[in-house]
Amino acid sequence: MFAIVEVGGKQYRVEEGREVVVDRLNAAEGATVELRTLLVSDGGDLSLGDEEEKAQVTARVVEHFRGP
C-alpha cells in the first residue's frame, strides 16, 4: 500500500515504515504531523478526490538538516 501526499507544494510517494526527505516542513523535531493525502493505492485499487478522507497519513519529524 502506498499514498501520494503533498508537502510544501511538492508531491511524494510514501509507504508505511519508510523515511521520506521533504523540503521545509514547519514542525518541531519529534512532532507528529498529518500530511495532505492526494491518492491512496492498495496495489490494485486507487482512491482519488474525496475518498482520501477515509485515509490519513501521519508522519513523525525525525530531524531538520540542510543539504549541500
Stockholm file with secondary structure:
# STOCKHOLM 1.0

chainA/1-68         MFAIVEVGGKQYRVEEGREVVVDRLNAAEGATVELRTLLVSDGGDLSLGDEEEKAQVTARVVEHFRGP
#=GR chainA/1-68 SS CEEEEEETTEEEEECTTCCCCCSCCCSCTTCEEEEEEEEEESSSCEEEGGGGGGCCEEEECCCCCCCC
#=GC SS_cons        CEEEEEETTEEEEECTTCCCCCSCCCSCTTCEEEEEEEEEESSSCEEEGGGGGGCCEEEECCCCCCCC
//
